[in-house]
Amino acid sequence: MSEIGVDKNREKTQDITRKAIRGVLFTLIGGISWGFSGACGQYLFSVKGINPHWVTAVRMFTAGLIIFCFVLFKYKEKMVGLFSNKKDRWTLIGFSIFGLIFCQYTYLLAISYTNAGTATVLQYLGPLLIMVFVCGIDRRLPTKIEGIAIVLAVTGTFLLTTHGSLSNLVISSQGLFWGLMSALGLMLYTIIPGRIISRWGSIVVTSCGMLMGGLILLVLVRPWRIPVSLDWQVFLGMLAIIVIGTVVSFTLYLQGVSDIGPVKASMIACVEPVAATLFSAFWLNTPFVGADILGFAFIITTVILLTSKGS
């Protein structure tokens, strides 16, 4: 083999390595950013007393507008195609309402009733619901790995909500309800846009859906009528949720998916509930006990099992 051929192979190998390292780092930073965003939400709710409806509406509209404008310059033709197709347009509307709005709204409400770590872990039951949904569609029983995942998820949720005592609910019933609803929202967020994402791309579909959802929330919530005491701390908290927790994390995660694939990216993104828990504990002094950590571990293991099964 000539020296030129060896050099080309070496450069190709180095490019693949750099791409893999970038994908891991970007996905990791994206997951940590999501976790930090959840802690910022907890800070706004528990410390500053900000209304979660106001935060949800302002976050989705502002972040959606930023991402939409960014994507418009690069994928204008795909956006036009998405909105021009009647069937795809209705799917986008359904994704915006039952996927994006429902998922973000229930997640932030779960944080307001519990804490960032607990709400994020409960939301991560979403892949389990997706698995159950797929089993129902295929009319089959869960596989061995899926069965183990079910046991781990149920056990983890039990430990998280009761600390092992059948007579003791350690989080509020509202927190448990909205946490489970956010898991349902994550399932719908994943399932509804499957067809149009494969046709137009995830960044196009999500940016359009987020802006549409933000506009819908502005009409329904009317955040300008909700009294909010704005100071520099609230401003920085919202800035972190919108820019770091939505725009930056979303962009980095998608790049990570492009670099290392959705399976590895999904597994690395499991750092999100860990990050949310750590930020909540060390920044906001949220108490967690051994049963909480064990419950977190069981649910995160569930996600890893179900994700790696598809690799």
Backbone bond lengths (Angstrom), bond angles and torsions (degrees), N, CA, C in turn:
res aa  C-N    CA-C-N  psi(-1)  N-CA   C-N-CA  omega(-1)  CA-C   N-CA-C  phi
1 M - - - 1.471 - - 1.530 109.41 -
2 S 1.331 116.58 136.00 1.454 120.53 -177.81 1.514 111.00 -71.61
3 E 1.346 114.53 161.61 1.458 119.44 179.61 1.531 110.92 -63.08
4 I 1.358 115.09 -33.38 1.477 119.09 179.27 1.529 110.27 -63.54
5 G 1.368 114.81 -42.77 1.461 118.60 178.88 1.507 112.77 -64.46
6 V 1.343 116.91 -39.73 1.471 121.03 178.09 1.516 110.69 -63.55
7 D 1.347 115.34 -43.04 1.471 119.81 179.42 1.519 111.36 -62.65
8 K 1.335 116.71 -40.07 1.463 120.04 -179.98 1.530 110.92 -65.92
9 N 1.336 116.25 -41.34 1.466 119.72 178.50 1.522 111.04 -65.15
10 R 1.342 115.57 -39.14 1.460 119.90 178.69 1.524 110.72 -64.34
11 E 1.342 115.53 -43.43 1.471 119.60 179.16 1.523 110.97 -64.14
12 K 1.352 116.28 -38.99 1.461 120.41 179.07 1.521 110.78 -63.96
13 T 1.348 115.42 -43.56 1.468 120.05 178.53 1.523 111.33 -63.12
14 Q 1.337 115.70 -41.22 1.463 119.89 179.23 1.518 111.07 -65.48
15 D 1.344 117.25 -38.46 1.469 121.00 178.17 1.524 110.98 -63.55
16 I 1.351 116.01 -41.75 1.463 120.47 179.38 1.527 110.28 -64.46
17 T 1.329 115.88 -41.46 1.465 120.71 179.78 1.525 111.10 -64.84
18 R 1.338 115.31 -45.65 1.479 119.38 178.85 1.525 110.91 -61.66
19 K 1.326 116.03 -39.81 1.461 120.43 -179.70 1.522 110.60 -65.53
20 A 1.346 116.60 -40.93 1.458 120.59 179.29 1.525 111.22 -65.94
21 I 1.332 116.71 -42.31 1.465 120.89 178.77 1.519 110.33 -64.19
22 R 1.345 116.19 -43.29 1.465 120.12 178.09 1.526 110.88 -61.89
23 G 1.337 116.67 -42.56 1.459 120.45 -179.52 1.516 112.31 -61.66
24 V 1.336 116.25 -43.85 1.467 120.54 178.92 1.522 110.67 -63.71
25 L 1.341 116.66 -47.26 1.465 120.79 -178.37 1.523 111.47 -63.69
26 F 1.323 116.71 -45.18 1.462 120.15 -178.38 1.526 111.20 -64.94
27 T 1.330 116.49 -42.14 1.468 119.34 178.83 1.522 110.86 -65.61
28 L 1.332 116.07 -40.61 1.463 121.13 179.03 1.526 110.84 -62.70
29 I 1.329 116.65 -46.69 1.469 120.88 179.63 1.525 110.09 -65.15
30 G 1.345 116.69 -38.71 1.461 120.15 177.80 1.515 112.18 -61.58
31 G 1.348 116.74 -43.94 1.458 120.70 178.61 1.519 112.41 -64.94
32 I 1.331 116.55 -42.27 1.464 120.71 177.59 1.528 110.47 -63.76
33 S 1.327 116.14 -37.83 1.472 120.59 178.74 1.515 111.02 -63.69
34 W 1.330 116.99 -40.25 1.477 120.07 175.86 1.524 110.69 -62.40
35 G 1.332 115.98 -42.83 1.460 119.71 178.32 1.515 112.31 -62.40
36 F 1.341 116.24 -41.34 1.462 121.13 177.85 1.522 110.76 -64.46
37 S 1.327 116.14 -37.60 1.462 120.60 177.98 1.520 111.23 -61.07
38 G 1.345 116.33 -41.79 1.463 119.42 177.85 1.514 112.13 -62.46
39 A 1.346 116.56 -40.09 1.467 120.42 177.96 1.526 110.88 -65.77
40 C 1.335 116.55 -36.89 1.471 119.81 176.70 1.525 110.62 -63.98
41 G 1.334 116.29 -38.33 1.459 119.81 175.61 1.520 111.05 -61.91
42 Q 1.327 116.57 -44.53 1.465 120.26 177.68 1.526 110.93 -59.84
43 Y 1.331 116.78 -40.95 1.468 120.97 178.88 1.533 110.71 -61.51
44 L 1.324 116.05 -45.19 1.471 119.34 -178.82 1.524 111.18 -64.61
45 F 1.344 117.94 -37.34 1.456 121.14 -177.39 1.529 112.09 -77.33
46 S 1.335 116.33 -49.15 1.464 120.06 -171.07 1.519 113.81 -85.81
47 V 1.327 116.82 -31.67 1.467 120.19 -176.95 1.522 112.04 -97.62
48 K 1.325 115.80 -44.85 1.474 119.49 -175.82 1.527 113.47 -96.37
49 G 1.323 117.80 -10.17 1.458 120.85 176.71 1.511 114.49 68.95
50 I 1.341 117.92 30.27 1.456 121.35 -178.60 1.522 109.86 -79.98
51 N 1.316 116.93 141.24 1.456 123.56 -179.82 1.538 110.33 -68.67
52 P 1.353 118.43 125.11 1.475 120.46 -178.63 1.526 113.61 -63.42
53 H 1.355 117.46 -28.16 1.461 120.15 177.02 1.532 110.08 -64.82
54 W 1.325 116.19 -40.86 1.462 121.74 178.44 1.524 110.40 -63.75
55 V 1.334 115.94 -45.50 1.470 120.27 -179.23 1.524 110.56 -62.10
56 T 1.338 117.68 -44.06 1.460 121.40 -178.19 1.520 111.40 -61.63
57 A 1.329 116.25 -46.30 1.464 119.99 -177.69 1.527 111.78 -66.79
58 V 1.323 116.73 -47.31 1.465 120.41 -178.44 1.522 110.46 -65.86
59 R 1.324 116.71 -42.00 1.466 120.39 -179.85 1.518 111.44 -61.04
60 M 1.331 117.32 -51.68 1.453 119.74 -173.97 1.524 111.57 -66.51
61 F 1.332 116.83 -42.13 1.459 118.58 -178.42 1.531 111.05 -66.83
62 T 1.330 117.09 -48.21 1.464 120.50 -176.56 1.520 111.61 -65.55
63 A 1.337 116.45 -48.10 1.465 120.17 179.27 1.525 110.58 -64.46
64 G 1.336 116.65 -41.27 1.462 120.12 178.57 1.512 112.17 -61.43
65 L 1.332 116.58 -40.32 1.463 120.69 179.78 1.525 110.76 -65.69
66 I 1.328 116.73 -42.52 1.469 120.76 -179.82 1.527 110.91 -63.68
67 I 1.333 116.42 -49.69 1.462 120.06 -178.20 1.523 110.86 -66.82
68 F 1.328 117.13 -39.53 1.468 121.21 -180.00 1.526 110.68 -60.51
69 C 1.329 117.04 -46.37 1.470 120.55 -179.23 1.526 111.01 -63.93
70 F 1.334 115.82 -37.44 1.465 120.28 178.77 1.527 110.79 -66.45
71 V 1.338 116.21 -45.35 1.458 120.96 -176.66 1.527 111.20 -71.91
72 L 1.331 116.60 -31.22 1.466 121.25 -177.31 1.524 112.17 -57.42
73 F 1.327 116.74 -39.82 1.456 120.59 -178.57 1.528 111.64 -66.52
74 K 1.322 116.92 -30.97 1.466 120.93 -173.92 1.525 113.52 -97.42
75 Y 1.337 116.59 -30.62 1.469 119.88 -174.03 1.533 111.67 -128.61
76 K 1.299 117.01 41.63 1.461 121.33 -176.17 1.529 111.47 -59.55
77 E 1.328 117.63 -43.95 1.456 121.05 -177.37 1.524 111.56 -63.64
78 K 1.327 116.56 -40.28 1.469 119.83 178.80 1.521 111.07 -66.70
79 M 1.334 116.91 -37.48 1.462 120.22 178.14 1.523 110.92 -63.89
80 V 1.316 115.62 -44.00 1.464 120.18 178.41 1.525 109.73 -61.22
81 G 1.335 116.41 -43.12 1.454 120.57 179.45 1.519 112.03 -63.09
82 L 1.333 116.64 -39.72 1.459 120.94 179.79 1.522 111.40 -62.72
83 F 1.315 116.71 -46.39 1.464 120.53 -178.14 1.525 112.40 -76.39
84 S 1.351 117.42 -19.01 1.462 120.47 -178.19 1.521 111.96 -80.87
85 N 1.331 116.68 -24.46 1.451 120.64 -179.13 1.531 109.80 -87.61
86 K 1.335 117.12 117.38 1.462 121.36 -173.62 1.525 112.23 -60.31
87 K 1.330 116.84 -45.79 1.469 120.90 -178.79 1.527 111.06 -64.01
88 D 1.337 115.97 -43.74 1.462 120.20 179.28 1.519 111.25 -67.17
89 R 1.325 115.67 -33.79 1.470 119.73 179.34 1.520 111.02 -65.05
90 W 1.326 117.23 -41.46 1.462 120.30 177.94 1.529 111.83 -68.00
91 T 1.331 115.67 -35.94 1.469 119.01 175.57 1.519 110.26 -63.89
92 L 1.336 116.81 -40.34 1.460 121.35 178.28 1.524 110.94 -62.22
93 I 1.327 116.86 -40.86 1.469 120.74 178.64 1.531 109.84 -63.55
94 G 1.335 116.03 -44.30 1.469 119.75 177.81 1.517 111.80 -61.95
95 F 1.334 116.97 -41.46 1.465 121.85 177.61 1.517 110.91 -63.25
96 S 1.313 116.17 -40.88 1.461 120.86 -178.67 1.524 111.37 -64.06
97 I 1.335 116.77 -43.34 1.471 120.97 -175.95 1.529 111.70 -80.86
98 F 1.339 116.22 -54.94 1.470 120.48 -172.46 1.529 113.01 -88.26
99 G 1.335 117.12 -14.98 1.446 121.10 177.30 1.514 111.94 -99.66
100 L 1.330 116.42 -71.71 1.461 121.11 -173.78 1.526 113.07 -68.32
101 I 1.338 117.16 -54.96 1.468 119.74 -177.54 1.524 110.42 -61.36
102 F 1.319 116.73 -50.11 1.460 121.11 -176.82 1.530 111.11 -61.60
103 C 1.340 116.49 -42.73 1.463 121.03 -177.84 1.529 111.46 -65.60
104 Q 1.337 117.25 -49.25 1.463 120.26 -176.95 1.527 111.56 -71.70
105 Y 1.327 116.53 -38.36 1.462 120.53 -178.35 1.527 110.84 -64.73
106 T 1.332 117.14 -47.84 1.462 120.55 -178.49 1.532 110.95 -68.21
107 Y 1.331 117.12 -35.72 1.466 120.62 179.68 1.522 111.29 -63.79
108 L 1.320 116.87 -46.23 1.464 120.01 -179.95 1.525 111.38 -67.97
109 L 1.318 116.98 -35.18 1.469 119.31 175.78 1.529 110.40 -66.42
110 A 1.331 116.91 -38.13 1.473 120.20 177.44 1.525 110.09 -62.53
111 I 1.318 117.36 -39.93 1.467 120.83 177.20 1.521 110.42 -62.82
112 S 1.340 116.12 -42.29 1.463 119.64 -177.34 1.521 112.38 -64.37
113 Y 1.349 116.99 -27.49 1.463 120.65 -179.33 1.532 112.49 -96.34
114 T 1.345 118.26 -15.38 1.455 121.00 179.68 1.528 108.94 -127.74
115 N 1.321 116.53 -107.44 1.454 123.28 175.46 1.521 107.86 -159.99
116 A 1.324 116.61 170.74 1.466 120.47 -173.75 1.524 112.22 -62.13
117 G 1.346 116.98 -42.33 1.458 120.30 -178.05 1.516 112.49 -64.86
118 T 1.322 116.69 -50.63 1.461 121.27 -178.40 1.526 111.24 -63.25
119 A 1.334 117.35 -44.79 1.464 121.00 -179.35 1.523 111.39 -62.90
120 T 1.329 117.12 -40.66 1.462 120.74 -178.97 1.519 111.02 -67.50
121 V 1.331 117.32 -41.79 1.466 120.69 179.16 1.533 110.47 -65.50
122 L 1.321 117.61 -42.16 1.459 119.90 177.72 1.524 111.15 -62.34
123 Q 1.309 116.85 -38.26 1.463 119.64 177.42 1.532 111.06 -63.10
124 Y 1.333 116.04 -30.54 1.462 120.32 -179.20 1.525 113.12 -72.54
125 L 1.339 116.86 3.70 1.460 120.28 168.70 1.525 110.33 -76.87
126 G 1.331 116.94 -7.56 1.458 121.73 179.72 1.515 114.28 -52.72
127 P 1.351 119.65 -48.34 1.473 119.67 178.32 1.520 113.67 -58.17
128 L 1.339 117.45 -31.43 1.461 120.50 176.32 1.531 109.94 -65.29
129 L 1.330 116.69 -42.69 1.462 120.00 178.48 1.523 110.88 -64.82
130 I 1.329 116.70 -35.96 1.464 120.67 177.03 1.525 109.80 -63.22
131 M 1.329 116.78 -43.02 1.455 121.36 178.92 1.526 111.19 -61.64
132 V 1.343 116.64 -44.20 1.465 120.49 178.31 1.530 110.38 -63.14
133 F 1.327 116.23 -40.35 1.467 121.31 178.21 1.526 110.90 -61.33
134 V 1.330 116.51 -45.37 1.465 121.19 -179.58 1.524 110.59 -64.25
135 C 1.336 116.97 -41.12 1.462 120.13 177.49 1.527 110.83 -61.21
136 G 1.332 116.68 -39.19 1.456 120.61 178.07 1.516 112.26 -66.29
137 I 1.330 116.63 -42.17 1.466 120.93 179.24 1.531 110.67 -64.78
138 D 1.339 115.57 -42.04 1.469 120.33 -178.93 1.530 113.00 -81.49
139 R 1.331 116.74 -6.82 1.459 123.00 -179.33 1.530 110.80 54.92
140 R 1.317 115.09 54.26 1.459 120.59 179.71 1.526 109.74 -138.82
141 L 1.326 115.45 161.81 1.452 121.01 175.00 1.529 109.79 -83.13
142 P 1.322 117.86 156.91 1.467 119.98 177.62 1.526 111.06 -62.11
143 T 1.320 116.66 148.56 1.458 121.54 174.28 1.533 109.23 -73.16
144 K 1.328 115.89 177.99 1.459 120.24 -179.46 1.525 110.93 -60.75
145 I 1.348 116.31 -46.46 1.471 120.45 179.95 1.524 110.10 -63.84
146 E 1.330 116.81 -41.66 1.465 120.65 179.13 1.526 110.66 -64.60
147 G 1.337 117.04 -37.24 1.460 120.59 177.19 1.524 111.92 -63.81
148 I 1.336 116.12 -42.30 1.467 120.51 176.56 1.524 110.11 -62.09
149 A 1.334 115.80 -40.84 1.468 120.67 179.68 1.526 111.15 -61.80
150 I 1.341 116.50 -39.11 1.470 120.44 178.69 1.522 110.39 -63.29
151 V 1.324 116.32 -46.46 1.472 120.59 179.92 1.527 110.61 -61.15
152 L 1.331 117.24 -44.63 1.465 121.34 179.96 1.528 110.80 -63.12
153 A 1.331 116.27 -42.96 1.466 119.96 -178.24 1.524 111.66 -65.54
154 V 1.328 116.61 -44.68 1.475 120.42 179.56 1.525 110.36 -65.09
155 T 1.336 116.60 -43.36 1.463 120.61 179.10 1.527 110.98 -64.18
156 G 1.325 116.40 -43.97 1.460 120.39 179.18 1.517 112.22 -61.72
157 T 1.335 116.63 -42.70 1.470 120.60 178.75 1.524 110.61 -65.67
158 F 1.331 116.71 -40.00 1.464 121.35 178.06 1.530 110.73 -60.86
159 L 1.335 116.97 -47.20 1.465 120.64 179.41 1.520 111.32 -64.15
160 L 1.311 115.93 -39.72 1.460 121.05 -177.06 1.523 112.07 -66.72
161 T 1.321 116.34 -36.11 1.466 120.21 -174.16 1.522 114.17 -95.57
162 T 1.345 117.84 -20.37 1.465 120.16 -176.17 1.519 114.01 -126.37
163 H 1.341 116.93 -11.00 1.473 121.59 -174.02 1.528 111.76 57.62
164 G 1.340 115.67 27.78 1.451 120.66 175.17 1.507 115.93 92.25
165 S 1.331 118.27 0.58 1.464 121.42 -179.15 1.524 110.00 -108.80
166 L 1.334 117.04 122.87 1.462 121.20 -178.84 1.526 112.70 -64.11
167 S 1.328 117.07 -23.24 1.467 120.45 -175.86 1.528 112.50 -99.30
168 N 1.334 116.61 9.66 1.464 118.91 -172.59 1.525 110.97 -133.81
169 L 1.333 116.88 117.30 1.464 122.35 174.39 1.522 107.45 -103.20
170 V 1.342 116.04 111.38 1.470 119.94 -171.46 1.530 113.06 -88.07
171 I 1.333 117.28 -10.94 1.458 119.55 171.84 1.525 107.38 -117.55
172 S 1.309 116.42 159.08 1.461 119.70 -177.33 1.523 110.15 -66.46
173 S 1.321 115.32 152.49 1.465 119.74 178.28 1.521 110.70 -62.06
174 Q 1.368 116.55 -33.69 1.462 119.84 176.91 1.529 111.06 -65.28
175 G 1.355 115.56 -40.05 1.454 119.34 178.94 1.515 111.92 -63.94
176 L 1.347 116.44 -42.50 1.463 120.55 177.99 1.522 110.88 -64.66
177 F 1.335 115.97 -43.38 1.471 120.05 -179.43 1.525 111.35 -60.85
178 W 1.341 116.58 -51.16 1.466 119.03 -177.20 1.523 111.80 -70.53
179 G 1.328 117.50 -28.35 1.455 119.92 174.66 1.517 111.56 -64.66
180 L 1.340 116.40 -44.51 1.461 120.61 177.79 1.530 110.78 -68.20
181 M 1.324 117.05 -35.53 1.455 119.97 176.13 1.535 111.52 -65.07
182 S 1.331 116.31 -34.63 1.468 118.88 178.05 1.526 110.49 -68.99
183 A 1.348 117.26 -31.54 1.465 120.45 174.20 1.531 109.88 -65.80
184 L 1.331 116.14 -41.27 1.464 120.43 175.16 1.525 109.93 -62.53
185 G 1.344 116.43 -40.21 1.455 120.53 178.24 1.523 111.52 -62.29
186 L 1.341 116.60 -39.79 1.462 120.03 178.07 1.521 110.82 -64.48
187 M 1.326 116.50 -37.17 1.463 120.25 177.25 1.530 110.73 -63.31
188 L 1.341 116.47 -48.10 1.464 120.65 179.90 1.523 111.09 -64.57
189 Y 1.331 115.92 -38.90 1.466 121.84 178.04 1.526 110.70 -59.04
190 T 1.332 116.60 -33.55 1.462 121.43 -178.16 1.525 112.13 -83.68
191 I 1.335 116.93 -40.60 1.464 121.08 -171.64 1.531 113.07 -81.46
192 I 1.330 117.26 -44.98 1.470 120.66 -171.04 1.525 113.64 -57.74
193 P 1.346 119.68 -47.45 1.468 118.22 -172.07 1.530 115.14 -88.74
194 G 1.354 117.81 11.51 1.461 120.19 -173.72 1.519 114.27 -51.26
195 R 1.327 117.03 -47.97 1.463 120.91 -176.14 1.523 112.41 -67.44
196 I 1.334 116.79 -44.55 1.468 118.05 -176.69 1.531 111.67 -76.43
197 I 1.331 117.51 -25.68 1.466 119.16 175.41 1.525 110.56 -67.93
198 S 1.340 116.52 -41.15 1.465 119.38 178.32 1.525 111.25 -65.13
199 R 1.321 116.61 -23.88 1.470 120.34 -178.11 1.521 112.71 -91.54
200 W 1.334 117.41 -40.09 1.464 120.27 -173.11 1.521 114.05 -114.69
201 G 1.329 118.33 -12.53 1.463 121.01 179.35 1.519 111.75 99.92
202 S 1.333 116.49 144.98 1.465 121.31 -174.80 1.524 112.62 -66.24
203 I 1.334 117.67 -38.87 1.454 119.48 -176.23 1.523 111.45 -68.39
204 V 1.336 117.19 -35.06 1.464 121.27 178.40 1.528 110.19 -69.30
205 V 1.327 116.11 -48.82 1.471 120.96 -177.60 1.529 111.09 -63.97
206 T 1.342 116.73 -44.85 1.458 120.22 -176.93 1.521 111.62 -68.37
207 S 1.334 117.75 -41.28 1.469 120.42 -179.79 1.525 111.17 -64.68
208 C 1.334 116.52 -43.56 1.471 119.98 178.38 1.531 110.75 -66.14
209 G 1.328 116.17 -42.42 1.457 120.02 179.92 1.514 112.51 -66.10
210 M 1.328 116.54 -37.03 1.461 119.99 -179.52 1.526 111.64 -67.72
211 L 1.337 116.40 -42.86 1.469 119.21 178.05 1.526 110.65 -65.35
212 M 1.324 116.32 -42.32 1.464 120.31 178.64 1.532 110.13 -62.39
213 G 1.339 116.24 -43.35 1.456 119.97 178.40 1.517 111.98 -63.69
214 G 1.330 116.34 -38.77 1.456 120.33 177.49 1.518 112.26 -62.26
215 L 1.324 116.52 -41.09 1.468 120.80 178.84 1.525 110.68 -66.09
216 I 1.328 116.64 -40.46 1.467 120.55 178.34 1.531 110.26 -63.28
217 L 1.332 116.57 -43.38 1.459 120.19 179.79 1.520 111.81 -65.78
218 L 1.326 117.32 -36.20 1.467 119.74 177.59 1.526 110.52 -59.28
219 V 1.337 116.06 -40.32 1.463 120.48 -179.80 1.531 111.23 -71.09
220 L 1.337 116.55 -42.14 1.461 120.41 -175.85 1.533 112.68 -77.56
221 V 1.330 116.65 -44.93 1.468 120.89 -174.89 1.521 112.19 -84.78
222 R 1.343 116.53 -34.21 1.472 122.77 -175.34 1.539 110.90 48.92
223 P 1.327 115.69 65.80 1.470 120.39 -173.63 1.526 114.21 -59.15
224 W 1.326 117.37 -23.01 1.463 119.71 178.86 1.530 112.19 -68.05
225 R 1.336 117.47 -14.14 1.464 121.24 178.08 1.524 112.04 -95.05
226 I 1.328 116.49 -7.03 1.467 120.20 -179.71 1.522 108.87 -91.82
227 P 1.323 117.78 122.06 1.474 119.71 -178.84 1.530 111.22 -67.76
228 V 1.322 116.14 124.21 1.460 122.58 -179.87 1.524 108.64 -133.51
229 S 1.320 115.55 129.30 1.465 120.72 177.56 1.531 108.84 -86.86
230 L 1.316 115.69 97.04 1.462 120.74 -176.48 1.526 110.95 -84.99
231 D 1.326 116.18 125.42 1.460 121.74 171.43 1.523 107.27 -137.28
232 W 1.307 118.07 -177.74 1.456 120.26 -174.94 1.521 111.85 -66.04
233 Q 1.351 117.46 -28.39 1.461 119.97 179.11 1.525 111.00 -71.03
234 V 1.334 116.08 -41.88 1.460 119.92 176.49 1.524 110.30 -64.69
235 F 1.343 115.94 -41.19 1.465 120.78 179.18 1.528 110.77 -60.32
236 L 1.331 116.94 -46.17 1.462 120.60 -179.74 1.528 111.05 -66.58
237 G 1.342 116.52 -37.63 1.458 120.26 177.96 1.523 112.00 -62.79
238 M 1.334 116.30 -45.19 1.457 120.30 178.16 1.526 110.96 -67.23
239 L 1.327 116.34 -38.37 1.467 120.38 178.30 1.527 110.13 -61.28
240 A 1.325 116.62 -40.88 1.459 120.82 179.16 1.526 110.99 -65.96
241 I 1.329 116.98 -42.62 1.463 120.93 179.84 1.525 111.25 -64.39
242 I 1.334 116.35 -42.81 1.460 120.79 -176.16 1.522 112.01 -75.51
243 V 1.339 116.46 -50.98 1.469 120.30 -173.34 1.528 111.28 -82.24
244 I 1.346 116.37 -56.67 1.469 119.63 -175.92 1.528 111.02 -74.60
245 G 1.328 116.59 -47.77 1.456 120.76 -173.24 1.508 115.08 -81.10
246 T 1.324 118.89 -10.43 1.464 120.07 -179.20 1.531 111.09 -126.41
247 V 1.322 117.73 -62.91 1.469 121.12 -174.88 1.530 111.06 -66.97
248 V 1.339 116.87 -54.62 1.467 120.63 -176.47 1.525 111.16 -67.09
249 S 1.333 116.80 -48.41 1.467 119.97 -177.45 1.523 111.39 -62.67
250 F 1.324 117.20 -41.79 1.462 121.90 179.54 1.528 110.71 -62.38
251 T 1.332 116.37 -45.91 1.459 121.09 -179.31 1.526 111.54 -64.79
252 L 1.329 116.95 -45.57 1.462 120.50 -179.48 1.526 111.46 -65.23
253 Y 1.315 116.54 -41.13 1.465 119.48 -178.78 1.525 111.38 -63.88
254 L 1.333 117.03 -43.47 1.456 119.96 179.15 1.524 111.68 -63.50
255 Q 1.344 116.52 -37.49 1.459 119.52 175.93 1.523 110.21 -65.54
256 G 1.326 115.95 -38.79 1.457 120.48 177.15 1.518 111.77 -62.33
257 V 1.329 116.96 -42.52 1.462 121.27 176.96 1.523 110.27 -60.28
258 S 1.336 116.47 -41.24 1.461 121.31 178.56 1.523 111.77 -64.29
259 D 1.335 117.34 -36.40 1.462 121.73 -175.40 1.527 113.29 -80.53
260 I 1.331 117.65 -41.75 1.471 119.81 -172.32 1.522 113.58 -121.50
261 G 1.328 117.55 -2.23 1.455 120.58 178.27 1.519 112.79 94.00
262 P 1.341 116.99 157.47 1.470 121.00 -174.92 1.518 114.20 -68.15
263 V 1.339 118.28 -31.39 1.463 120.20 -176.98 1.521 110.79 -67.48
264 K 1.330 116.84 -53.95 1.460 120.40 179.69 1.525 110.70 -63.57
265 A 1.337 116.47 -39.71 1.461 120.14 -179.41 1.530 110.46 -62.76
266 S 1.331 117.65 -42.11 1.463 121.21 179.87 1.520 111.48 -63.74
267 M 1.339 116.02 -38.58 1.463 119.59 -179.84 1.532 110.89 -68.49
268 I 1.348 116.54 -42.28 1.465 119.84 179.12 1.522 110.54 -66.93
269 A 1.338 116.65 -34.46 1.463 120.83 -179.61 1.522 112.37 -65.16
270 C 1.339 117.22 -11.19 1.465 120.29 175.50 1.524 111.69 -64.87
271 V 1.333 116.87 -5.65 1.461 120.56 173.95 1.529 110.38 -67.54
272 E 1.339 117.33 -17.26 1.469 120.84 -176.93 1.527 112.97 -57.60
273 P 1.346 120.63 -54.30 1.469 118.68 179.64 1.521 112.90 -64.71
274 V 1.339 116.87 -31.75 1.467 119.89 176.30 1.523 109.78 -64.09
275 A 1.341 116.17 -46.70 1.465 120.85 179.75 1.525 110.81 -63.38
276 A 1.332 116.68 -43.53 1.465 120.45 179.79 1.522 110.80 -60.50
277 T 1.330 116.21 -41.44 1.461 120.41 179.28 1.522 111.69 -65.11
278 L 1.331 116.52 -44.66 1.465 120.56 -179.29 1.522 111.51 -65.25
279 F 1.326 117.15 -44.00 1.466 120.39 177.57 1.526 110.52 -62.31
280 S 1.330 115.55 -42.03 1.463 120.22 -179.36 1.524 111.15 -65.01
281 A 1.342 116.87 -39.33 1.465 120.91 -177.16 1.522 112.33 -74.92
282 F 1.334 117.21 -47.93 1.460 120.27 -172.98 1.527 113.92 -87.43
283 W 1.319 117.33 -26.80 1.462 119.88 179.13 1.524 111.27 -91.91
284 L 1.337 116.29 -46.39 1.459 120.86 -173.78 1.520 112.81 -103.39
285 N 1.340 116.80 4.62 1.465 122.67 176.30 1.528 113.26 57.11
286 T 1.337 116.10 36.53 1.462 120.04 176.66 1.524 109.33 -75.78
287 P 1.327 118.33 126.70 1.474 119.60 -178.34 1.528 112.01 -77.75
288 F 1.312 116.41 133.42 1.463 122.44 172.81 1.527 108.21 -128.40
289 V 1.333 116.63 140.33 1.462 121.02 179.14 1.525 109.01 -110.28
290 G 1.331 115.48 177.72 1.456 120.72 -177.60 1.511 113.64 -57.64
291 A 1.341 117.22 -38.52 1.469 120.68 179.77 1.522 111.18 -63.68
292 D 1.347 116.65 -36.56 1.461 120.40 176.97 1.528 110.68 -61.80
293 I 1.320 116.25 -49.11 1.463 121.17 -177.21 1.529 110.40 -62.93
294 L 1.337 116.70 -40.95 1.458 120.36 178.44 1.527 110.87 -65.05
295 G 1.334 116.03 -40.63 1.463 120.05 176.77 1.516 111.57 -63.08
296 F 1.344 116.43 -43.42 1.463 120.80 176.19 1.528 110.22 -56.52
297 A 1.342 115.90 -46.81 1.466 121.48 -176.82 1.525 111.17 -61.74
298 F 1.331 116.94 -41.57 1.463 120.54 179.95 1.527 111.30 -63.21
299 I 1.334 116.69 -44.64 1.462 120.02 -177.36 1.524 110.88 -69.75
300 I 1.326 117.86 -40.52 1.466 120.68 177.75 1.529 110.15 -64.25
301 T 1.343 117.40 -39.29 1.459 121.24 176.44 1.523 110.56 -61.94
302 T 1.329 116.90 -37.07 1.461 121.40 175.90 1.516 110.85 -56.73
303 V 1.330 116.26 -47.91 1.464 121.12 -179.51 1.522 110.65 -62.34
304 I 1.327 116.69 -44.04 1.470 120.74 -179.53 1.526 110.58 -62.52
305 L 1.342 117.00 -43.58 1.472 120.49 178.44 1.524 111.98 -60.59
306 L 1.335 115.97 -47.52 1.464 119.66 -177.70 1.512 111.90 -69.30
307 T 1.333 117.49 -31.89 1.452 120.72 179.09 1.523 111.67 -74.19
308 S 1.339 116.20 -47.14 1.462 120.35 -178.33 1.522 111.57 -66.16
309 K 1.346 117.43 -24.51 1.457 121.14 178.70 1.521 111.66 -61.13
310 G 1.355 114.43 -30.03 1.457 118.20 -178.48 1.505 113.77 -87.87
311 S 1.365 118.29 0.51 1.466 120.72 -177.44 1.522 111.49 -81.05
